[in-house]
Amino acid sequence: MPMHIGEKDFKKRVTKGLEDDFMRGAVRSAQGRLQDKRATAADELGDWEEWRTLGSEIRSHTIEHLDYYLHQLSEKVAELGGHVFFAETGAEANEYIQKVATEKKAKKIAKSKSMVTEEISMNEALEDIGCEVIETDLGEYILQLDDHDPPSHIVAPALHKNKEQIRDVFQEKLAYLKSEKPEELALFAREKLREEFLSADLGITGCNFAVAESGSFALVTNEGNARMVSALPKTQITVMGMERIVPGWEELDIVVSLLTRAAVGQKLTSYITALTGPKQLEEADGPEEFHLVIVDNGRSKILGTEFQEALHCIRCAACINVCPVYRHVGGHAYGSIYPGPIGAVLSPLLSDYDEYKELPYASSLCGACTEVCPVKIPLHEQLIMHRRKIVEDEKKTTLSERVVMRGFEQLVNSANLYRTATKMAPFLTTPFAKNQLITKGPGPLKHWTHARDFPQPANERFRDWFEDRQKRGEKNA
Amino acid sequence: MPKGNIINRDSFLTNVRDKIGGIAADKPVKKPSWSVSPQKKVLEGYDQDQLISVLREQCKEIHTDFYQTTVAELTGTITEVMEEYESESIVYSDDPRFDNANMEEYLQGLNAFKWDRNDRENSIKIAERAEVGITFSDITLAESGTVVLLNDKGQGRSVSLLPANYIAIIPKTSIVKRMTQATDYIHAQLEKGEDIASCINFITGPSNSADIEMNLVVGVHGPIRAAYIVVDDL
């Protein structure tokens, strides 16, 4: 699946989200639970702000010296006998992965959760050469079965589906006969996927954090599928976005502790699996051959710009879980596999403003995202920077909006014009108003009044009222 | 093992370096000393018995059965857990600590298979069918209720993964405060130039998922049930 998902038109996507009551109910309850859990886990520590400070320092330092740490990582992996491929584009990454799959004559590929492989459409590339790719994360497995329904959340990809819908998917695709109880659904998936793990020729994982000092990488999971994928197939490929790295184990402790708390409110998830190279001598399980693919795919464009901090993201989704806009429109409305506040910052950077110019506006700028971010990314400030760039540098707004804004600029820059306009406003708006409310506004007001009424400007201007008040001799109360 | 290939590195890193205005990649970067270290304050001053209490409490959170026993009683406790889990077949790591805890004889009397580091196919096949997997914990984290397994050689990755039930034997001396002490240990190994295990597993209870309506389901791909047995005199 490419980074872009769903309808091309932003407004259509939003309308679809707003009209989907199932999805909105699921999102509301999930957001509530995740917010509570995160807050409890953060409070328990007592000094959450110190943890955030440390997380932020670690991420800043690492990204400022990304070249050094990636170099160190690749040296260590190669010393252990692993292969490292640096891919500037998604296409390069896919070509390399196809090559490995072909050399290994891989037919069946078991894959654990990885956002970057979604971003580069790796599954499609492997299917093109005749491989069967099986998603083994429960959420992703459900989506894959449901004719590749796109993910709507970066931690819980099937968040938009309720259990009855999931039961129906299993019934239709796998002749499932049991109920919609989550336990029964999960047990069924366990049995189905167990066969796949054991017979897969190739395992593919993502990477939460690579550790430069030892050439290791850590997978943060709960289900155990990533452990299966890295224990059973004889060949393993790990795909990482190039920024997903820390200097050493000391730092791994911090970012993992922040991630598990911020994402799901757990002290640690069930499994943190730190893998270092292929299996060594006298080891029975684990991959005999290991490939690490480090992907740029637009990330280096962000380095050295005012958006560099977006690369500090540890993909916990805490910002998504508190976002009031996400709550209403759901993940698919963003049109990107990266939804929510971090998605609105990142998607236009990894792709471009042509595709994602609306996303920075899909925010009320309330700042809740910035407040919960465990590594202190100033998300809402970055959204404002995007808006400035879209309007001033890129001139991506419509001609009519530019003309209106130009007019407004002249109006407020001239005292006489401003005075006349504010005096005229009540008369000009009278034809549209009913009981002092405008319900169907003209021109630029139309978008506002589509959702709510606009109060008609009062007959008396504040300035006039104020001057009169002085003339009337009223004093401060 | 021969050194692996590194492909496209120079052009990739030159581009990164140009963008961030970084230094040449082969010149060492000095890691700054971080301004705060909250991780060192967690459970500060707790002794071993207090840590066991923390671990026992945390086990309730992570749906894990907790037992505390002695070497003399250990086999009895394992029998008790096996009955509780209605299980008979066992796979266990090839680990001298089983012998040190006088367990080899006990295990040989059961339907138990010792992981064979030289036979991939057979070891995986048997582990997949076994009802219980048993390993020792190398480092145990009280705060999160985590057993750390340094999986290499005889300590197969699959032993704690494939069976439906998992038992971790936890020497009291292996219990530390939190992940910080484990990562310090691994970092110290690297500083001394030692190899670290090819797979280090931090295991916190049975597998689970909240992918269906954010309802927690315990037992997905990994074990469905888990028991920790703390042994006081190990």
Boltz contact constraints between the chains, C-beta under 6 A:
constraints:
  - contact:
      token1: [A, 30]
      token2: [B, 214]
      max_distance: 6.0
  - contact:
      token1: [A, 33]
      token2: [B, 214]
      max_distance: 6.0
  - contact:
      token1: [A, 47]
      token2: [B, 38]
      max_distance: 6.0
  - contact:
      token1: [A, 50]
      token2: [B, 36]
      max_distance: 6.0
  - contact:
      token1: [A, 50]
      token2: [B, 38]
      max_distance: 6.0
  - contact:
      token1: [A, 51]
      token2: [B, 38]
      max_distance: 6.0
  - contact:
      token1: [A, 53]
      token2: [B, 36]
      max_distance: 6.0
  - contact:
      token1: [A, 54]
      token2: [B, 34]
      max_distance: 6.0
  - contact:
      token1: [A, 54]
      token2: [B, 36]
      max_distance: 6.0
  - contact:
      token1: [A, 57]
      token2: [B, 34]
      max_distance: 6.0
  - contact:
      token1: [A, 65]
      token2: [B, 29]
      max_distance: 6.0
  - contact:
      token1: [A, 66]
      token2: [B, 16]
      max_distance: 6.0
  - contact:
      token1: [A, 67]
      token2: [B, 13]
      max_distance: 6.0
  - contact:
      token1: [A, 67]
      token2: [B, 16]
      max_distance: 6.0
  - contact:
      token1: [A, 67]
      token2: [B, 17]
      max_distance: 6.0
  - contact:
      token1: [A, 67]
      token2: [B, 22]
      max_distance: 6.0
  - contact:
      token1: [A, 67]
      token2: [B, 25]
      max_distance: 6.0
  - contact:
      token1: [A, 68]
      token2: [B, 25]
      max_distance: 6.0
  - contact:
      token1: [A, 68]
      token2: [B, 29]
      max_distance: 6.0
  - contact:
      token1: [A, 71]
      token2: [B, 25]
      max_distance: 6.0
  - contact:
      token1: [A, 74]
      token2: [B, 6]
      max_distance: 6.0
  - contact:
      token1: [A, 74]
      token2: [B, 9]
      max_distance: 6.0
  - contact:
      token1: [A, 78]
      token2: [B, 3]
      max_distance: 6.0
  - contact:
      token1: [A, 78]
      token2: [B, 4]
      max_distance: 6.0
  - contact:
      token1: [A, 78]
      token2: [B, 6]
      max_distance: 6.0
  - contact:
      token1: [A, 81]
      token2: [B, 1]
      max_distance: 6.0
  - contact:
      token1: [A, 81]
      token2: [B, 4]
      max_distance: 6.0
  - contact:
      token1: [A, 82]
      token2: [B, 4]
      max_distance: 6.0
  - contact:
      token1: [A, 83]
      token2: [B, 4]
      max_distance: 6.0
  - contact:
      token1: [A, 83]
      token2: [B, 5]
      max_distance: 6.0
  - contact:
      token1: [A, 84]
      token2: [B, 6]
      max_distance: 6.0
  - contact:
      token1: [A, 85]
      token2: [B, 7]
      max_distance: 6.0
  - contact:
      token1: [A, 86]
      token2: [B, 8]
      max_distance: 6.0
  - contact:
      token1: [A, 86]
      token2: [B, 9]
      max_distance: 6.0
  - contact:
      token1: [A, 86]
      token2: [B, 12]
      max_distance: 6.0
  - contact:
      token1: [A, 138]
      token2: [B, 209]
      max_distance: 6.0
  - contact:
      token1: [A, 138]
      token2: [B, 211]
      max_distance: 6.0
  - contact:
      token1: [A, 139]
      token2: [B, 211]
      max_distance: 6.0
  - contact:
      token1: [A, 156]
      token2: [B, 211]
      max_distance: 6.0
  - contact:
      token1: [A, 158]
      token2: [B, 211]
      max_distance: 6.0
  - contact:
      token1: [A, 162]
      token2: [B, 213]
      max_distance: 6.0
  - contact:
      token1: [A, 163]
      token2: [B, 212]
      max_distance: 6.0
  - contact:
      token1: [A, 163]
      token2: [B, 213]
      max_distance: 6.0
  - contact:
      token1: [A, 166]
      token2: [B, 212]
      max_distance: 6.0
  - contact:
      token1: [A, 182]
      token2: [B, 212]
      max_distance: 6.0
  - contact:
      token1: [A, 182]
      token2: [B, 215]
      max_distance: 6.0
  - contact:
      token1: [A, 182]
      token2: [B, 217]
      max_distance: 6.0
  - contact:
      token1: [A, 183]
      token2: [B, 217]
      max_distance: 6.0
  - contact:
      token1: [A, 185]
      token2: [B, 212]
      max_distance: 6.0
  - contact:
      token1: [A, 186]
      token2: [B, 217]
      max_distance: 6.0
  - contact:
      token1: [A, 186]
      token2: [B, 220]
      max_distance: 6.0
  - contact:
      token1: [A, 190]
      token2: [B, 220]
      max_distance: 6.0
  - contact:
      token1: [A, 190]
      token2: [B, 221]
      max_distance: 6.0
  - contact:
      token1: [A, 214]
      token2: [B, 190]
      max_distance: 6.0
  - contact:
      token1: [A, 214]
      token2: [B, 196]
      max_distance: 6.0
  - contact:
      token1: [A, 222]
      token2: [B, 208]
      max_distance: 6.0
  - contact:
      token1: [A, 222]
      token2: [B, 209]
      max_distance: 6.0
  - contact:
      token1: [A, 223]
      token2: [B, 207]
      max_distance: 6.0
  - contact:
      token1: [A, 223]
      token2: [B, 209]
      max_distance: 6.0
  - contact:
      token1: [A, 223]
      token2: [B, 220]
      max_distance: 6.0
  - contact:
      token1: [A, 223]
      token2: [B, 221]
      max_distance: 6.0
  - contact:
      token1: [A, 224]
      token2: [B, 207]
      max_distance: 6.0
  - contact:
      token1: [A, 224]
      token2: [B, 221]
      max_distance: 6.0
  - contact:
      token1: [A, 224]
      token2: [B, 222]
      max_distance: 6.0
  - contact:
      token1: [A, 225]
      token2: [B, 221]
      max_distance: 6.0
  - contact:
      token1: [A, 227]
      token2: [B, 161]
      max_distance: 6.0
  - contact:
      token1: [A, 228]
      token2: [B, 221]
      max_distance: 6.0
  - contact:
      token1: [A, 231]
      token2: [B, 157]
      max_distance: 6.0
  - contact:
      token1: [A, 231]
      token2: [B, 158]
      max_distance: 6.0
  - contact:
      token1: [A, 247]
      token2: [B, 31]
      max_distance: 6.0
  - contact:
      token1: [A, 249]
      token2: [B, 183]
      max_distance: 6.0
  - contact:
      token1: [A, 249]
      token2: [B, 186]
      max_distance: 6.0
  - contact:
      token1: [A, 249]
      token2: [B, 187]
      max_distance: 6.0
  - contact:
      token1: [A, 252]
      token2: [B, 183]
      max_distance: 6.0
  - contact:
      token1: [A, 253]
      token2: [B, 179]
      max_distance: 6.0
  - contact:
      token1: [A, 253]
      token2: [B, 180]
      max_distance: 6.0
  - contact:
      token1: [A, 253]
      token2: [B, 183]
      max_distance: 6.0
  - contact:
      token1: [A, 267]
      token2: [B, 143]
      max_distance: 6.0
  - contact:
      token1: [A, 267]
      token2: [B, 144]
      max_distance: 6.0
  - contact:
      token1: [A, 268]
      token2: [B, 144]
      max_distance: 6.0
  - contact:
      token1: [A, 268]
      token2: [B, 146]
      max_distance: 6.0
  - contact:
      token1: [A, 268]
      token2: [B, 204]
      max_distance: 6.0
  - contact:
      token1: [A, 270]
      token2: [B, 204]
      max_distance: 6.0
  - contact:
      token1: [A, 270]
      token2: [B, 205]
      max_distance: 6.0
  - contact:
      token1: [A, 270]
      token2: [B, 207]
      max_distance: 6.0
  - contact:
      token1: [A, 270]
      token2: [B, 208]
      max_distance: 6.0
  - contact:
      token1: [A, 272]
      token2: [B, 202]
      max_distance: 6.0
  - contact:
      token1: [A, 273]
      token2: [B, 201]
      max_distance: 6.0
  - contact:
      token1: [A, 274]
      token2: [B, 200]
      max_distance: 6.0
  - contact:
      token1: [A, 275]
      token2: [B, 199]
      max_distance: 6.0
  - contact:
      token1: [A, 276]
      token2: [B, 196]
      max_distance: 6.0
  - contact:
      token1: [A, 276]
      token2: [B, 198]
      max_distance: 6.0
  - contact:
      token1: [A, 277]
      token2: [B, 198]
      max_distance: 6.0
  - contact:
      token1: [A, 279]
      token2: [B, 198]
      max_distance: 6.0
  - contact:
      token1: [A, 280]
      token2: [B, 198]
      max_distance: 6.0
  - contact:
      token1: [A, 282]
      token2: [B, 117]
      max_distance: 6.0
  - contact:
      token1: [A, 282]
      token2: [B, 153]
      max_distance: 6.0
  - contact:
      token1: [A, 283]
      token2: [B, 152]
      max_distance: 6.0
  - contact:
      token1: [A, 284]
      token2: [B, 117]
      max_distance: 6.0
  - contact:
      token1: [A, 284]
      token2: [B, 120]
      max_distance: 6.0
  - contact:
      token1: [A, 284]
      token2: [B, 123]
      max_distance: 6.0
  - contact:
      token1: [A, 284]
      token2: [B, 156]
      max_distance: 6.0
  - contact:
      token1: [A, 285]
      token2: [B, 156]
      max_distance: 6.0
  - contact:
      token1: [A, 285]
      token2: [B, 157]
      max_distance: 6.0
  - contact:
      token1: [A, 285]
      token2: [B, 158]
      max_distance: 6.0
  - contact:
      token1: [A, 286]
      token2: [B, 157]
      max_distance: 6.0
  - contact:
      token1: [A, 300]
      token2: [B, 15]
      max_distance: 6.0
  - contact:
      token1: [A, 300]
      token2: [B, 16]
      max_distance: 6.0
  - contact:
      token1: [A, 300]
      token2: [B, 19]
      max_distance: 6.0
  - contact:
      token1: [A, 303]
      token2: [B, 19]
      max_distance: 6.0
  - contact:
      token1: [A, 303]
      token2: [B, 20]
      max_distance: 6.0
  - contact:
      token1: [A, 304]
      token2: [B, 19]
      max_distance: 6.0
  - contact:
      token1: [A, 304]
      token2: [B, 20]
      max_distance: 6.0
